[in-house]
Amino acid sequence: MRPLVALPLILAATLVLGGPALLGGLFDRSGRSAHAIARLWGRIVLWACGVRVLVEERSGMPTPAVYAANHASALDIPLLFGYLPVSFRIIHKKSLSLVPFIGWFLFLGGHVAIDRGNAFRARRSLERAASRIRQGTSVAVFPEGTRSGDGSVGHFKRGSFSLAMNAGVPIVPVSLVGVKAVAPMGVLSVRAGVVRLVAHPPVATSGRSAEEADVLAEEVRQMVAGACARA
């Protein structure tokens, strides 16, 4: 019954706020206006789904930084946009830039595209992304690369951590706790409930060599998974 109520509200919010988000990105090239509208959209989506969000900050929220979260549900993106208490941009595949409306929002909102078409373009994309971060742009990433099927926190790929090390900024582990319980099979299965967004203390990247990216990834994964396991 909940999806029958939630889906029309989510569609209406997306249509109503989509235009202002694009205009905000067009006229405010800092991306702050588009992000503010995306924050409102995320909160409306979760409210429509009957999901209450508790935010727990276990330390300061540095900026710029790379915010690394687990990925188990279709609600993860509205959850981050709605409740992560910093302004951020997402790292996304460049191919998404070609999708109407979504690609326009990503481009105008100042989000960071990574071209994985070949090794050279991928390296250049990561260098540009690191430069953006050094200039003050925080980014949010899902280091698993895809959603977890069973809600467990999977392997964290090293790319996001190499990016943070290259940019010289900390990693902030973020645990999205309970999202699989409220949306076990996506939005069509959504049910009311409570989820937690836990922002852990930042993990410094300074002084680490490039070869330590895998070690750093596992260190952050364990912090994220620990909070999820205690739910």
N, C-alpha and C positions, 0 to 999 in steps of 0.2 A: 504493500500500500504506500509506503514512504516514497519509493521512486516515482509513483504516479503524481505525487505532490511536488517532489523535488525537481524533476526534469523540466517541467514547464517554467518553473521559477528560475532555474539555472539558465535556460535558453533565453528567457526574457532579460535577465541581468546581463548576459553576454551581448545581446543585441543592443540594449539600451546604452551600455557602457563602452561598447566597442568603438563607436564613433568618437566620443570624447577622448578615449585613450589614444586613438590615432592622431587626433588634432593636438592633444597635449604633447605627443612626441614630435609632431611637426613643428610646433611653435616654441616648445621648450626643449632645446637640444640637449640639456643636461640629463633628460630622462626622468627627472623628479616628478613631473606632473603625471606622466604615463604610469610611473610606479605607484603613485598615490591612488590612481584609479584602479590599478590592478589589485592593490590592497583591499579596496572596497569590494571589488568583484570577488576576491577570495573569501572574504567574510560573509558575503551574501550566499555564496555557494554552500559554505559549511552550515550557515543558519538554515538554509532551505533543506539540507540533509538532516537537520536535527542534531548536528554534531556540536558539542561544546568543547572549547579548546582551553586548556590550562597551559600557561607559558611559565617555564622554570628556567631562570638564568642562574647558572652556578658560578659565574664570574662576569667580568666586563665583556662588552661586545665590541671588540676592536674593529677599526676600519682604517685602511682597507684590509681585507682578510679574505680567505677562501672558506666558505661555510660548506661543510661536507655532511650530507644527510643520507640516511637509508631510504630505500625506495621500495615500497610494498603495495601501494594503492594509487588509484586514479585521483584520490584526494590529496596526494602529497604536494602537488604544485599549488592548488589554491591554499593549502595549509601554510606553505612557506610564504607565498605572497601576502596572505592575510595576517599572519601572526609572527613571522620572524622580525624581531624589533630593530632591524637596520634596513637601510636602503641598499639594494643589491641588484645585480644583473645576473641572468643565467647564462651558462655555457651551453650552446646548442649546436647540433650538426648544421652545416651550411645549407644542406638540402632543404631544411625547413624554411629557409628564406624565400623559396620558390612557391610556398603554399600561400594562396590568397588569404588576406586578413591576418592569419597567424604570422606569416613572414613579414607583412607590413608592420605589425605591432612589434615584432622582435627587432626589426631594423630601426624603426622610429624611436623605440624605447631604449636604444643604446645597448641591447643585449649582444653578447659576444659569440660570433660564429666561428666554428673550427672546421676547416676544410680537410677532411681525411681522404680526399681523392687519391693523393699519392704522398710519399714521404716528404718531398720537398715542400709542397703546399701545406701539409700538416705542420711541419716545423715552422714555416713562416707564420702560420695562423697562431701557433702557440707563442711565438715571439711577440706578435702584436697584442695578444691577450695579456701577456706578462707586462708589457708596457702600459696597457690600460690600467692594470691593477696597481702598478707602481705609482701611477698618476692619481690614485685615490678611489678607484672603483672596486668595491667589494663584489664578489661573485658567489653564487650558490651552485653546487654541483651534486650529482648523484653518482658517487664513484663506482657503484655496482654496475652501472651502464644500462641496466634494464630492471624491471620490477621483479621482486622476489615472489615466487609462486606460492610459497607457504608462510610468508611473513618473517622468516628467519633473515638475518643480515648476512648477505653473501660476501664473496671476495671483493675487496676494494682494488680497483685497477690503479696503477701507479701514475697515470697521466696527470690527474688533478694535483697530486702531491709534487710532482716534478714542476708543474706550473707555479705552485706556491713557493717552492724553493727558488725557482728562477726569478720570481717577482720579489723575493725577500720579505714575504708577509706570513703571518701565522695562519694555521689551520684551526678553525673552530668546529669541533665535532657536534653534530646536531642529531639527536634521537627523536624520531617521530614514533611515538609510543601508542599502540592501540589502534592504528589506522586500519589494519587488516580486519580487526573485529567489527568495525563499523561499515566496511565495504569489502567483504570477503571475496566477491567476484566482480568488482568494479561498481560503477555508479548504479547500475541496474539492480544491484543487491544491497544498496545502502540502507542502513538502519540507524536510528538515533543512538547516541552514546557520547562518551567523553574520550577525548584523545589528549595526549600531552606532547608539547614541543619542549624538549630539554636542550638548552644550549650549554655545552660543557665548557670548562676553562680552555682558553686557547693553547694550542701546542706550537711552540716556536719552531721555525725552520732554519733560523740562522745557525751557522756553524756546522750544518749537515752537508755531507758531500752528495753529489748526484746519485751515487750508488746506493744511498740510504733511502731512496724513495719507497722501495717495497717495505722496508722496515717501518717507515713512517706511516704508510698506508695501513699496515696491520695494527700498529699502535692505536691509530684513530678508529679503525674498525672495532677493536675490542672495547673502546670507550662507548661507541654508539651502541654496539650489541649488548653491552652490560646493562644499560638502562632499559633496553627493550625486553631483555630477559627477566627483569625484575617487575615487569608490569603485572 
